[in-house]
Amino acid sequence: MPEEVKMPAFIPRTFYTIILIFGIGLYLGWGILYNIWFDVGVYAISVLLIGFGLVGMLLYSHLERQELEEND
């Protein structure tokens, strides 16, 4: 059987960081562009993006820290 290739933890952590930045940028950009800070639809999408971005960053930074400790 072929060996399983393990993906480094910094790749998904980077992806989740981009999702977090996009969520914040979407909310701020929409609010500045249309001067509507409490649009329910944009707020809902932004909360999902920011939430997934934060949780993913926290989980994968913890995993990356564990990988570094195992390699040392």
CHARMM internal coordinates of N, CA and C (Angstrom, degrees):
IC EDIT
DIST 1 N 1 CA 1.4502
DIST 1 CA 1 C 1.5231
ANGL 1 N 1 CA 1 C 109.77
DIST 1 C 2 N 1.3128
ANGL 1 CA 1 C 2 N 116.78
DIHE 1 N 1 CA 1 C 2 N 143.77
DIST 2 N 2 CA 1.4678
ANGL 1 C 2 N 2 CA 119.05
DIHE 1 CA 1 C 2 N 2 CA 178.00
DIST 2 CA 2 C 1.5293
ANGL 2 N 2 CA 2 C 110.14
DIHE 1 C 2 N 2 CA 2 C -72.82
DIST 2 C 3 N 1.3248
ANGL 2 CA 2 C 3 N 114.40
DIHE 2 N 2 CA 2 C 3 N 151.62
DIST 3 N 3 CA 1.4574
ANGL 2 C 3 N 3 CA 119.45
DIHE 2 CA 2 C 3 N 3 CA 177.90
DIST 3 CA 3 C 1.5263
ANGL 3 N 3 CA 3 C 110.62
DIHE 2 C 3 N 3 CA 3 C -72.76
DIST 3 C 4 N 1.3051
ANGL 3 CA 3 C 4 N 115.06
DIHE 3 N 3 CA 3 C 4 N 148.49
DIST 4 N 4 CA 1.4551
ANGL 3 C 4 N 4 CA 120.58
DIHE 3 CA 3 C 4 N 4 CA 178.32
DIST 4 CA 4 C 1.5197
ANGL 4 N 4 CA 4 C 109.04
DIHE 3 C 4 N 4 CA 4 C -80.13
DIST 4 C 5 N 1.3133
ANGL 4 CA 4 C 5 N 115.89
DIHE 4 N 4 CA 4 C 5 N 128.90
DIST 5 N 5 CA 1.4646
ANGL 4 C 5 N 5 CA 120.58
DIHE 4 CA 4 C 5 N 5 CA 179.34
DIST 5 CA 5 C 1.5194
ANGL 5 N 5 CA 5 C 107.95
DIHE 4 C 5 N 5 CA 5 C -88.44
DIST 5 C 6 N 1.3174
ANGL 5 CA 5 C 6 N 115.48
DIHE 5 N 5 CA 5 C 6 N 126.88
DIST 6 N 6 CA 1.4559
ANGL 5 C 6 N 6 CA 120.96
DIHE 5 CA 5 C 6 N 6 CA -178.06
DIST 6 CA 6 C 1.5248
ANGL 6 N 6 CA 6 C 109.86
DIHE 5 C 6 N 6 CA 6 C -96.34
DIST 6 C 7 N 1.3242
ANGL 6 CA 6 C 7 N 115.71
DIHE 6 N 6 CA 6 C 7 N 128.09
DIST 7 N 7 CA 1.4518
ANGL 6 C 7 N 7 CA 120.60
DIHE 6 CA 6 C 7 N 7 CA 179.71
DIST 7 CA 7 C 1.5317
ANGL 7 N 7 CA 7 C 109.41
DIHE 6 C 7 N 7 CA 7 C -79.49
DIST 7 C 8 N 1.3245
ANGL 7 CA 7 C 8 N 118.15
DIHE 7 N 7 CA 7 C 8 N 135.01
DIST 8 N 8 CA 1.4726
ANGL 7 C 8 N 8 CA 119.48
DIHE 7 CA 7 C 8 N 8 CA 177.63
DIST 8 CA 8 C 1.5301
ANGL 8 N 8 CA 8 C 110.74
DIHE 7 C 8 N 8 CA 8 C -64.07
DIST 8 C 9 N 1.3219
ANGL 8 CA 8 C 9 N 116.24
DIHE 8 N 8 CA 8 C 9 N 147.73
DIST 9 N 9 CA 1.4624
ANGL 8 C 9 N 9 CA 121.39
DIHE 8 CA 8 C 9 N 9 CA -174.43
DIST 9 CA 9 C 1.5229
ANGL 9 N 9 CA 9 C 112.83
DIHE 8 C 9 N 9 CA 9 C -70.83
DIST 9 C 10 N 1.3288
ANGL 9 CA 9 C 10 N 118.69
DIHE 9 N 9 CA 9 C 10 N -19.96
DIST 10 N 10 CA 1.4650
ANGL 9 C 10 N 10 CA 118.53
DIHE 9 CA 9 C 10 N 10 CA -177.06
DIST 10 CA 10 C 1.5345
ANGL 10 N 10 CA 10 C 112.18
DIHE 9 C 10 N 10 CA 10 C -72.24
DIST 10 C 11 N 1.3291
ANGL 10 CA 10 C 11 N 118.37
DIHE 10 N 10 CA 10 C 11 N -20.90
DIST 11 N 11 CA 1.4692
ANGL 10 C 11 N 11 CA 120.39
DIHE 10 CA 10 C 11 N 11 CA -179.64
DIST 11 CA 11 C 1.5310
ANGL 11 N 11 CA 11 C 110.91
DIHE 10 C 11 N 11 CA 11 C -68.81
DIST 11 C 12 N 1.3433
ANGL 11 CA 11 C 12 N 120.27
DIHE 11 N 11 CA 11 C 12 N -53.98
DIST 12 N 12 CA 1.4696
ANGL 11 C 12 N 12 CA 117.75
DIHE 11 CA 11 C 12 N 12 CA 176.93
DIST 12 CA 12 C 1.5260
ANGL 12 N 12 CA 12 C 113.15
DIHE 11 C 12 N 12 CA 12 C -67.24
DIST 12 C 13 N 1.3461
ANGL 12 CA 12 C 13 N 117.06
DIHE 12 N 12 CA 12 C 13 N -31.32
DIST 13 N 13 CA 1.4696
ANGL 12 C 13 N 13 CA 119.14
DIHE 12 CA 12 C 13 N 13 CA 177.35
DIST 13 CA 13 C 1.5212
ANGL 13 N 13 CA 13 C 110.39
DIHE 12 C 13 N 13 CA 13 C -62.30
DIST 13 C 14 N 1.3200
ANGL 13 CA 13 C 14 N 117.08
DIHE 13 N 13 CA 13 C 14 N -39.48
DIST 14 N 14 CA 1.4620
ANGL 13 C 14 N 14 CA 121.46
DIHE 13 CA 13 C 14 N 14 CA 177.03
DIST 14 CA 14 C 1.5233
ANGL 14 N 14 CA 14 C 110.55
DIHE 13 C 14 N 14 CA 14 C -65.16
DIST 14 C 15 N 1.3412
ANGL 14 CA 14 C 15 N 116.67
DIHE 14 N 14 CA 14 C 15 N -41.65
DIST 15 N 15 CA 1.4625
ANGL 14 C 15 N 15 CA 120.94
DIHE 14 CA 14 C 15 N 15 CA 177.51
DIST 15 CA 15 C 1.5306
ANGL 15 N 15 CA 15 C 111.27
DIHE 14 C 15 N 15 CA 15 C -59.94
DIST 15 C 16 N 1.3325
ANGL 15 CA 15 C 16 N 116.81
DIHE 15 N 15 CA 15 C 16 N -45.11
DIST 16 N 16 CA 1.4644
ANGL 15 C 16 N 16 CA 119.93
DIHE 15 CA 15 C 16 N 16 CA 179.72
DIST 16 CA 16 C 1.5232
ANGL 16 N 16 CA 16 C 111.82
DIHE 15 C 16 N 16 CA 16 C -68.80
DIST 16 C 17 N 1.3104
ANGL 16 CA 16 C 17 N 117.83
DIHE 16 N 16 CA 16 C 17 N -30.72
DIST 17 N 17 CA 1.4621
ANGL 16 C 17 N 17 CA 120.34
DIHE 16 CA 16 C 17 N 17 CA 174.72
DIST 17 CA 17 C 1.5204
ANGL 17 N 17 CA 17 C 110.73
DIHE 16 C 17 N 17 CA 17 C -65.31
DIST 17 C 18 N 1.3252
ANGL 17 CA 17 C 18 N 116.07
DIHE 17 N 17 CA 17 C 18 N -40.59
DIST 18 N 18 CA 1.4676
ANGL 17 C 18 N 18 CA 120.27
DIHE 17 CA 17 C 18 N 18 CA 177.63
DIST 18 CA 18 C 1.5235
ANGL 18 N 18 CA 18 C 110.43
DIHE 17 C 18 N 18 CA 18 C -64.46
DIST 18 C 19 N 1.3408
ANGL 18 CA 18 C 19 N 117.33
DIHE 18 N 18 CA 18 C 19 N -40.02
DIST 19 N 19 CA 1.4674
ANGL 18 C 19 N 19 CA 120.62
DIHE 18 CA 18 C 19 N 19 CA 177.44
DIST 19 CA 19 C 1.5301
ANGL 19 N 19 CA 19 C 110.26
DIHE 18 C 19 N 19 CA 19 C -62.20
DIST 19 C 20 N 1.3212
ANGL 19 CA 19 C 20 N 117.31
DIHE 19 N 19 CA 19 C 20 N -42.61
DIST 20 N 20 CA 1.4664
ANGL 19 C 20 N 20 CA 121.14
DIHE 19 CA 19 C 20 N 20 CA 178.72
DIST 20 CA 20 C 1.5238
ANGL 20 N 20 CA 20 C 111.07
DIHE 19 C 20 N 20 CA 20 C -61.67
DIST 20 C 21 N 1.3103
ANGL 20 CA 20 C 21 N 117.05
DIHE 20 N 20 CA 20 C 21 N -47.83
DIST 21 N 21 CA 1.4637
ANGL 20 C 21 N 21 CA 121.19
DIHE 20 CA 20 C 21 N 21 CA 179.95
DIST 21 CA 21 C 1.5253
ANGL 21 N 21 CA 21 C 110.97
DIHE 20 C 21 N 21 CA 21 C -63.22
DIST 21 C 22 N 1.3399
ANGL 21 CA 21 C 22 N 116.84
DIHE 21 N 21 CA 21 C 22 N -40.20
DIST 22 N 22 CA 1.4592
ANGL 21 C 22 N 22 CA 120.06
DIHE 21 CA 21 C 22 N 22 CA 178.33
DIST 22 CA 22 C 1.5223
ANGL 22 N 22 CA 22 C 111.55
DIHE 21 C 22 N 22 CA 22 C -64.06
DIST 22 C 23 N 1.3334
ANGL 22 CA 22 C 23 N 117.53
DIHE 22 N 22 CA 22 C 23 N -40.09
DIST 23 N 23 CA 1.4640
ANGL 22 C 23 N 23 CA 120.94
DIHE 22 CA 22 C 23 N 23 CA 178.47
DIST 23 CA 23 C 1.5142
ANGL 23 N 23 CA 23 C 112.41
DIHE 22 C 23 N 23 CA 23 C -63.07
DIST 23 C 24 N 1.3278
ANGL 23 CA 23 C 24 N 116.63
DIHE 23 N 23 CA 23 C 24 N -44.09
DIST 24 N 24 CA 1.4696
ANGL 23 C 24 N 24 CA 120.53
DIHE 23 CA 23 C 24 N 24 CA 178.31
DIST 24 CA 24 C 1.5278
ANGL 24 N 24 CA 24 C 109.88
DIHE 23 C 24 N 24 CA 24 C -66.92
DIST 24 C 25 N 1.3417
ANGL 24 CA 24 C 25 N 115.82
DIHE 24 N 24 CA 24 C 25 N -42.93
DIST 25 N 25 CA 1.4700
ANGL 24 C 25 N 25 CA 119.83
DIHE 24 CA 24 C 25 N 25 CA 179.29
DIST 25 CA 25 C 1.5135
ANGL 25 N 25 CA 25 C 112.79
DIHE 24 C 25 N 25 CA 25 C -63.99
DIST 25 C 26 N 1.3283
ANGL 25 CA 25 C 26 N 116.50
DIHE 25 N 25 CA 25 C 26 N -38.48
DIST 26 N 26 CA 1.4667
ANGL 25 C 26 N 26 CA 120.28
DIHE 25 CA 25 C 26 N 26 CA 178.03
DIST 26 CA 26 C 1.5189
ANGL 26 N 26 CA 26 C 110.96
DIHE 25 C 26 N 26 CA 26 C -61.63
DIST 26 C 27 N 1.3251
ANGL 26 CA 26 C 27 N 116.51
DIHE 26 N 26 CA 26 C 27 N -47.94
DIST 27 N 27 CA 1.4600
ANGL 26 C 27 N 27 CA 119.96
DIHE 26 CA 26 C 27 N 27 CA -178.62
DIST 27 CA 27 C 1.5302
ANGL 27 N 27 CA 27 C 111.71
DIHE 26 C 27 N 27 CA 27 C -64.20
DIST 27 C 28 N 1.3300
ANGL 27 CA 27 C 28 N 115.72
DIHE 27 N 27 CA 27 C 28 N -47.48
DIST 28 N 28 CA 1.4615
ANGL 27 C 28 N 28 CA 118.65
DIHE 27 CA 27 C 28 N 28 CA -179.21
DIST 28 CA 28 C 1.5282
ANGL 28 N 28 CA 28 C 111.73
DIHE 27 C 28 N 28 CA 28 C -67.71
DIST 28 C 29 N 1.3296
ANGL 28 CA 28 C 29 N 116.43
DIHE 28 N 28 CA 28 C 29 N -42.60
DIST 29 N 29 CA 1.4602
ANGL 28 C 29 N 29 CA 120.02
DIHE 28 CA 28 C 29 N 29 CA -179.97
DIST 29 CA 29 C 1.5105
ANGL 29 N 29 CA 29 C 112.45
DIHE 28 C 29 N 29 CA 29 C -62.62
DIST 29 C 30 N 1.3177
ANGL 29 CA 29 C 30 N 116.95
DIHE 29 N 29 CA 29 C 30 N -44.90
DIST 30 N 30 CA 1.4616
ANGL 29 C 30 N 30 CA 121.32
DIHE 29 CA 29 C 30 N 30 CA 179.50
DIST 30 CA 30 C 1.5283
ANGL 30 N 30 CA 30 C 110.52
DIHE 29 C 30 N 30 CA 30 C -64.88
DIST 30 C 31 N 1.3279
ANGL 30 CA 30 C 31 N 116.01
DIHE 30 N 30 CA 30 C 31 N -41.96
DIST 31 N 31 CA 1.4630
ANGL 30 C 31 N 31 CA 119.46
DIHE 30 CA 30 C 31 N 31 CA 179.95
DIST 31 CA 31 C 1.5149
ANGL 31 N 31 CA 31 C 112.35
DIHE 30 C 31 N 31 CA 31 C -65.08
DIST 31 C 32 N 1.3203
ANGL 31 CA 31 C 32 N 117.10
DIHE 31 N 31 CA 31 C 32 N -40.98
DIST 32 N 32 CA 1.4666
ANGL 31 C 32 N 32 CA 120.22
DIHE 31 CA 31 C 32 N 32 CA 179.50
DIST 32 CA 32 C 1.5219
ANGL 32 N 32 CA 32 C 111.03
DIHE 31 C 32 N 32 CA 32 C -71.16
DIST 32 C 33 N 1.3332
ANGL 32 CA 32 C 33 N 116.45
DIHE 32 N 32 CA 32 C 33 N -42.62
DIST 33 N 33 CA 1.4637
ANGL 32 C 33 N 33 CA 120.84
DIHE 32 CA 32 C 33 N 33 CA -175.81
DIST 33 CA 33 C 1.5266
ANGL 33 N 33 CA 33 C 112.15
DIHE 32 C 33 N 33 CA 33 C -66.42
DIST 33 C 34 N 1.3290
ANGL 33 CA 33 C 34 N 117.12
DIHE 33 N 33 CA 33 C 34 N -44.76
DIST 34 N 34 CA 1.4612
ANGL 33 C 34 N 34 CA 120.81
DIHE 33 CA 33 C 34 N 34 CA -175.46
DIST 34 CA 34 C 1.5253
ANGL 34 N 34 CA 34 C 113.33
DIHE 33 C 34 N 34 CA 34 C -106.83
DIST 34 C 35 N 1.3343
ANGL 34 CA 34 C 35 N 117.81
DIHE 34 N 34 CA 34 C 35 N -0.54
DIST 35 N 35 CA 1.4556
ANGL 34 C 35 N 35 CA 123.11
DIHE 34 CA 34 C 35 N 35 CA -178.57
DIST 35 CA 35 C 1.5305
ANGL 35 N 35 CA 35 C 111.84
DIHE 34 C 35 N 35 CA 35 C 52.53
DIST 35 C 36 N 1.3317
ANGL 35 CA 35 C 36 N 115.50
DIHE 35 N 35 CA 35 C 36 N 39.28
DIST 36 N 36 CA 1.4601
ANGL 35 C 36 N 36 CA 122.57
DIHE 35 CA 35 C 36 N 36 CA 176.76
DIST 36 CA 36 C 1.5307
ANGL 36 N 36 CA 36 C 106.28
DIHE 35 C 36 N 36 CA 36 C -124.80
DIST 36 C 37 N 1.3308
ANGL 36 CA 36 C 37 N 117.32
DIHE 36 N 36 CA 36 C 37 N 105.99
DIST 37 N 37 CA 1.4636
ANGL 36 C 37 N 37 CA 120.36
DIHE 36 CA 36 C 37 N 37 CA -174.75
DIST 37 CA 37 C 1.5228
ANGL 37 N 37 CA 37 C 112.60
DIHE 36 C 37 N 37 CA 37 C -94.19
DIST 37 C 38 N 1.3163
ANGL 37 CA 37 C 38 N 118.39
DIHE 37 N 37 CA 37 C 38 N -11.57
DIST 38 N 38 CA 1.4618
ANGL 37 C 38 N 38 CA 120.29
DIHE 37 CA 37 C 38 N 38 CA -177.03
DIST 38 CA 38 C 1.5193
ANGL 38 N 38 CA 38 C 111.73
DIHE 37 C 38 N 38 CA 38 C -124.90
DIST 38 C 39 N 1.3171
ANGL 38 CA 38 C 39 N 117.21
DIHE 38 N 38 CA 38 C 39 N 43.15
DIST 39 N 39 CA 1.4538
ANGL 38 C 39 N 39 CA 122.05
DIHE 38 CA 38 C 39 N 39 CA 174.61
DIST 39 CA 39 C 1.5271
ANGL 39 N 39 CA 39 C 107.88
DIHE 38 C 39 N 39 CA 39 C -76.83
DIST 39 C 40 N 1.3293
ANGL 39 CA 39 C 40 N 116.62
DIHE 39 N 39 CA 39 C 40 N 120.79
DIST 40 N 40 CA 1.4564
ANGL 39 C 40 N 40 CA 121.48
DIHE 39 CA 39 C 40 N 40 CA -172.45
DIST 40 CA 40 C 1.5280
ANGL 40 N 40 CA 40 C 111.59
DIHE 39 C 40 N 40 CA 40 C -63.00
DIST 40 C 41 N 1.3125
ANGL 40 CA 40 C 41 N 118.45
DIHE 40 N 40 CA 40 C 41 N -40.55
DIST 41 N 41 CA 1.4573
ANGL 40 C 41 N 41 CA 121.00
DIHE 40 CA 40 C 41 N 41 CA -178.56
DIST 41 CA 41 C 1.5161
ANGL 41 N 41 CA 41 C 113.15
DIHE 40 C 41 N 41 CA 41 C -65.19
DIST 41 C 42 N 1.3157
ANGL 41 CA 41 C 42 N 116.33
DIHE 41 N 41 CA 41 C 42 N -47.58
DIST 42 N 42 CA 1.4645
ANGL 41 C 42 N 42 CA 120.71
DIHE 41 CA 41 C 42 N 42 CA 179.26
DIST 42 CA 42 C 1.5229
ANGL 42 N 42 CA 42 C 109.87
DIHE 41 C 42 N 42 CA 42 C -67.73
DIST 42 C 43 N 1.3237
ANGL 42 CA 42 C 43 N 117.13
DIHE 42 N 42 CA 42 C 43 N -37.05
DIST 43 N 43 CA 1.4572
ANGL 42 C 43 N 43 CA 121.03
DIHE 42 CA 42 C 43 N 43 CA 177.78
DIST 43 CA 43 C 1.5254
ANGL 43 N 43 CA 43 C 110.42
DIHE 42 C 43 N 43 CA 43 C -62.60
DIST 43 C 44 N 1.3281
ANGL 43 CA 43 C 44 N 117.82
DIHE 43 N 43 CA 43 C 44 N -43.22
DIST 44 N 44 CA 1.4606
ANGL 43 C 44 N 44 CA 121.29
DIHE 43 CA 43 C 44 N 44 CA -178.94
DIST 44 CA 44 C 1.5300
ANGL 44 N 44 CA 44 C 111.52
DIHE 43 C 44 N 44 CA 44 C -64.73
DIST 44 C 45 N 1.3077
ANGL 44 CA 44 C 45 N 117.25
DIHE 44 N 44 CA 44 C 45 N -44.00
DIST 45 N 45 CA 1.4668
ANGL 44 C 45 N 45 CA 120.67
DIHE 44 CA 44 C 45 N 45 CA 179.45
DIST 45 CA 45 C 1.5290
ANGL 45 N 45 CA 45 C 110.22
DIHE 44 C 45 N 45 CA 45 C -66.90
DIST 45 C 46 N 1.3186
ANGL 45 CA 45 C 46 N 116.71
DIHE 45 N 45 CA 45 C 46 N -41.07
DIST 46 N 46 CA 1.4596
ANGL 45 C 46 N 46 CA 120.73
DIHE 45 CA 45 C 46 N 46 CA -179.94
DIST 46 CA 46 C 1.5254
ANGL 46 N 46 CA 46 C 111.51
DIHE 45 C 46 N 46 CA 46 C -64.60
DIST 46 C 47 N 1.3165
ANGL 46 CA 46 C 47 N 117.04
DIHE 46 N 46 CA 46 C 47 N -41.24
DIST 47 N 47 CA 1.4613
ANGL 46 C 47 N 47 CA 120.51
DIHE 46 CA 46 C 47 N 47 CA 179.30
DIST 47 CA 47 C 1.5233
ANGL 47 N 47 CA 47 C 110.20
DIHE 46 C 47 N 47 CA 47 C -63.47
DIST 47 C 48 N 1.3185
ANGL 47 CA 47 C 48 N 118.07
DIHE 47 N 47 CA 47 C 48 N -41.46
DIST 48 N 48 CA 1.4645
ANGL 47 C 48 N 48 CA 120.46
DIHE 47 CA 47 C 48 N 48 CA 177.53
DIST 48 CA 48 C 1.5213
ANGL 48 N 48 CA 48 C 111.61
DIHE 47 C 48 N 48 CA 48 C -63.22
DIST 48 C 49 N 1.3238
ANGL 48 CA 48 C 49 N 117.06
DIHE 48 N 48 CA 48 C 49 N -47.46
DIST 49 N 49 CA 1.4592
ANGL 48 C 49 N 49 CA 120.34
DIHE 48 CA 48 C 49 N 49 CA -179.56
DIST 49 CA 49 C 1.5215
ANGL 49 N 49 CA 49 C 111.90
DIHE 48 C 49 N 49 CA 49 C -63.39
DIST 49 C 50 N 1.3240
ANGL 49 CA 49 C 50 N 116.49
DIHE 49 N 49 CA 49 C 50 N -44.83
DIST 50 N 50 CA 1.4620
ANGL 49 C 50 N 50 CA 120.17
DIHE 49 CA 49 C 50 N 50 CA -179.91
DIST 50 CA 50 C 1.5261
ANGL 50 N 50 CA 50 C 110.41
DIHE 49 C 50 N 50 CA 50 C -66.60
DIST 50 C 51 N 1.3217
ANGL 50 CA 50 C 51 N 117.01
DIHE 50 N 50 CA 50 C 51 N -41.09
DIST 51 N 51 CA 1.4625
ANGL 50 C 51 N 51 CA 120.50
DIHE 50 CA 50 C 51 N 51 CA 179.28
DIST 51 CA 51 C 1.5172
ANGL 51 N 51 CA 51 C 112.44
DIHE 50 C 51 N 51 CA 51 C -63.46
DIST 51 C 52 N 1.3271
ANGL 51 CA 51 C 52 N 117.31
DIHE 51 N 51 CA 51 C 52 N -49.17
DIST 52 N 52 CA 1.4608
ANGL 51 C 52 N 52 CA 120.18
DIHE 51 CA 51 C 52 N 52 CA 178.39
DIST 52 CA 52 C 1.5296
ANGL 52 N 52 CA 52 C 110.84
DIHE 51 C 52 N 52 CA 52 C -63.58
DIST 52 C 53 N 1.3214
ANGL 52 CA 52 C 53 N 116.49
DIHE 52 N 52 CA 52 C 53 N -38.14
DIST 53 N 53 CA 1.4574
ANGL 52 C 53 N 53 CA 119.76
DIHE 52 CA 52 C 53 N 53 CA 179.13
DIST 53 CA 53 C 1.5178
ANGL 53 N 53 CA 53 C 112.10
DIHE 52 C 53 N 53 CA 53 C -63.72
DIST 53 C 54 N 1.3328
ANGL 53 CA 53 C 54 N 117.35
DIHE 53 N 53 CA 53 C 54 N -45.04
DIST 54 N 54 CA 1.4585
ANGL 53 C 54 N 54 CA 120.69
DIHE 53 CA 53 C 54 N 54 CA 179.77
DIST 54 CA 54 C 1.5226
ANGL 54 N 54 CA 54 C 112.09
DIHE 53 C 54 N 54 CA 54 C -65.74
DIST 54 C 55 N 1.3242
ANGL 54 CA 54 C 55 N 116.53
DIHE 54 N 54 CA 54 C 55 N -47.07
DIST 55 N 55 CA 1.4656
ANGL 54 C 55 N 55 CA 119.94
DIHE 54 CA 54 C 55 N 55 CA -178.55
DIST 55 CA 55 C 1.5259
ANGL 55 N 55 CA 55 C 110.58
DIHE 54 C 55 N 55 CA 55 C -64.06
DIST 55 C 56 N 1.3239
ANGL 55 CA 55 C 56 N 117.34
DIHE 55 N 55 CA 55 C 56 N -44.09
DIST 56 N 56 CA 1.4540
ANGL 55 C 56 N 56 CA 120.42
DIHE 55 CA 55 C 56 N 56 CA 179.04
DIST 56 CA 56 C 1.5140
ANGL 56 N 56 CA 56 C 112.58
DIHE 55 C 56 N 56 CA 56 C -63.42
DIST 56 C 57 N 1.3265
ANGL 56 CA 56 C 57 N 116.56
DIHE 56 N 56 CA 56 C 57 N -41.70
DIST 57 N 57 CA 1.4627
ANGL 56 C 57 N 57 CA 119.90
DIHE 56 CA 56 C 57 N 57 CA 178.06
DIST 57 CA 57 C 1.5186
ANGL 57 N 57 CA 57 C 111.23
DIHE 56 C 57 N 57 CA 57 C -62.63
DIST 57 C 58 N 1.3236
ANGL 57 CA 57 C 58 N 117.11
DIHE 57 N 57 CA 57 C 58 N -43.90
DIST 58 N 58 CA 1.4604
ANGL 57 C 58 N 58 CA 120.23
DIHE 57 CA 57 C 58 N 58 CA -179.75
DIST 58 CA 58 C 1.5237
ANGL 58 N 58 CA 58 C 111.53
DIHE 57 C 58 N 58 CA 58 C -64.56
DIST 58 C 59 N 1.3260
ANGL 58 CA 58 C 59 N 116.73
DIHE 58 N 58 CA 58 C 59 N -45.11
DIST 59 N 59 CA 1.4589
ANGL 58 C 59 N 59 CA 119.91
DIHE 58 CA 58 C 59 N 59 CA -178.52
DIST 59 CA 59 C 1.5186
ANGL 59 N 59 CA 59 C 112.13
DIHE 58 C 59 N 59 CA 59 C -65.64
DIST 59 C 60 N 1.3066
ANGL 59 CA 59 C 60 N 117.37
DIHE 59 N 59 CA 59 C 60 N -45.66
DIST 60 N 60 CA 1.4595
ANGL 59 C 60 N 60 CA 119.45
DIHE 59 CA 59 C 60 N 60 CA -176.97
DIST 60 CA 60 C 1.5232
ANGL 60 N 60 CA 60 C 112.69
DIHE 59 C 60 N 60 CA 60 C -76.94
DIST 60 C 61 N 1.3226
ANGL 60 CA 60 C 61 N 119.07
DIHE 60 N 60 CA 60 C 61 N -25.80
DIST 61 N 61 CA 1.4613
ANGL 60 C 61 N 61 CA 118.51
DIHE 60 CA 60 C 61 N 61 CA 173.61
DIST 61 CA 61 C 1.5244
ANGL 61 N 61 CA 61 C 109.84
DIHE 60 C 61 N 61 CA 61 C -69.80
DIST 61 C 62 N 1.3379
ANGL 61 CA 61 C 62 N 116.96
DIHE 61 N 61 CA 61 C 62 N -35.02
DIST 62 N 62 CA 1.4692
ANGL 61 C 62 N 62 CA 120.52
DIHE 61 CA 61 C 62 N 62 CA 175.06
DIST 62 CA 62 C 1.5249
ANGL 62 N 62 CA 62 C 110.27
DIHE 61 C 62 N 62 CA 62 C -65.77
DIST 62 C 63 N 1.3218
ANGL 62 CA 62 C 63 N 117.05
DIHE 62 N 62 CA 62 C 63 N -42.67
DIST 63 N 63 CA 1.4634
ANGL 62 C 63 N 63 CA 121.16
DIHE 62 CA 62 C 63 N 63 CA 178.35
DIST 63 CA 63 C 1.5253
ANGL 63 N 63 CA 63 C 111.32
DIHE 62 C 63 N 63 CA 63 C -64.63
DIST 63 C 64 N 1.3249
ANGL 63 CA 63 C 64 N 116.54
DIHE 63 N 63 CA 63 C 64 N -39.78
DIST 64 N 64 CA 1.4632
ANGL 63 C 64 N 64 CA 120.53
DIHE 63 CA 63 C 64 N 64 CA 178.62
DIST 64 CA 64 C 1.5381
ANGL 64 N 64 CA 64 C 110.72
DIHE 63 C 64 N 64 CA 64 C -65.17
DIST 64 C 65 N 1.3293
ANGL 64 CA 64 C 65 N 116.69
DIHE 64 N 64 CA 64 C 65 N -38.57
DIST 65 N 65 CA 1.4500
ANGL 64 C 65 N 65 CA 120.99
DIHE 64 CA 64 C 65 N 65 CA 177.13
DIST 65 CA 65 C 1.5264
ANGL 65 N 65 CA 65 C 110.68
DIHE 64 C 65 N 65 CA 65 C -63.54
DIST 65 C 66 N 1.3320
ANGL 65 CA 65 C 66 N 117.09
DIHE 65 N 65 CA 65 C 66 N -40.13
DIST 66 N 66 CA 1.4673
ANGL 65 C 66 N 66 CA 120.72
DIHE 65 CA 65 C 66 N 66 CA 177.69
DIST 66 CA 66 C 1.5084
ANGL 66 N 66 CA 66 C 111.50
DIHE 65 C 66 N 66 CA 66 C -65.24
DIST 66 C 67 N 1.3370
ANGL 66 CA 66 C 67 N 117.60
DIHE 66 N 66 CA 66 C 67 N -39.92
DIST 67 N 67 CA 1.4536
ANGL 66 C 67 N 67 CA 120.91
DIHE 66 CA 66 C 67 N 67 CA 178.55
DIST 67 CA 67 C 1.5314
ANGL 67 N 67 CA 67 C 111.10
DIHE 66 C 67 N 67 CA 67 C -63.35
DIST 67 C 68 N 1.3279
ANGL 67 CA 67 C 68 N 116.79
DIHE 67 N 67 CA 67 C 68 N -39.41
DIST 68 N 68 CA 1.4612
ANGL 67 C 68 N 68 CA 119.90
DIHE 67 CA 67 C 68 N 68 CA 178.53
DIST 68 CA 68 C 1.5240
ANGL 68 N 68 CA 68 C 111.42
DIHE 67 C 68 N 68 CA 68 C -66.08
DIST 68 C 69 N 1.3429
ANGL 68 CA 68 C 69 N 117.05
DIHE 68 N 68 CA 68 C 69 N -38.37
DIST 69 N 69 CA 1.4531
ANGL 68 C 69 N 69 CA 120.33
DIHE 68 CA 68 C 69 N 69 CA 178.98
DIST 69 CA 69 C 1.5339
ANGL 69 N 69 CA 69 C 110.90
DIHE 68 C 69 N 69 CA 69 C -67.78
DIST 69 C 70 N 1.3386
ANGL 69 CA 69 C 70 N 117.62
DIHE 69 N 69 CA 69 C 70 N -36.25
DIST 70 N 70 CA 1.4602
ANGL 69 C 70 N 70 CA 121.22
DIHE 69 CA 69 C 70 N 70 CA 179.85
DIST 70 CA 70 C 1.5235
ANGL 70 N 70 CA 70 C 111.05
DIHE 69 C 70 N 70 CA 70 C -68.71
DIST 70 C 71 N 1.3304
ANGL 70 CA 70 C 71 N 117.11
DIHE 70 N 70 CA 70 C 71 N -34.29
DIST 71 N 71 CA 1.4594
ANGL 70 C 71 N 71 CA 120.68
DIHE 70 CA 70 C 71 N 71 CA -178.42
DIST 71 CA 71 C 1.5301
ANGL 71 N 71 CA 71 C 112.23
DIHE 70 C 71 N 71 CA 71 C -76.47
DIST 71 C 72 N 1.3210
ANGL 71 CA 71 C 72 N 117.29
DIHE 71 N 71 CA 71 C 72 N -22.18
DIST 72 N 72 CA 1.4789
ANGL 71 C 72 N 72 CA 119.71
DIHE 71 CA 71 C 72 N 72 CA -179.13
DIST 72 CA 72 C 1.4955
ANGL 72 N 72 CA 72 C 112.16
DIHE 71 C 72 N 72 CA 72 C -82.55
END
COOR INIT
IC SEED 1 N 1 CA 1 C
IC BUILD
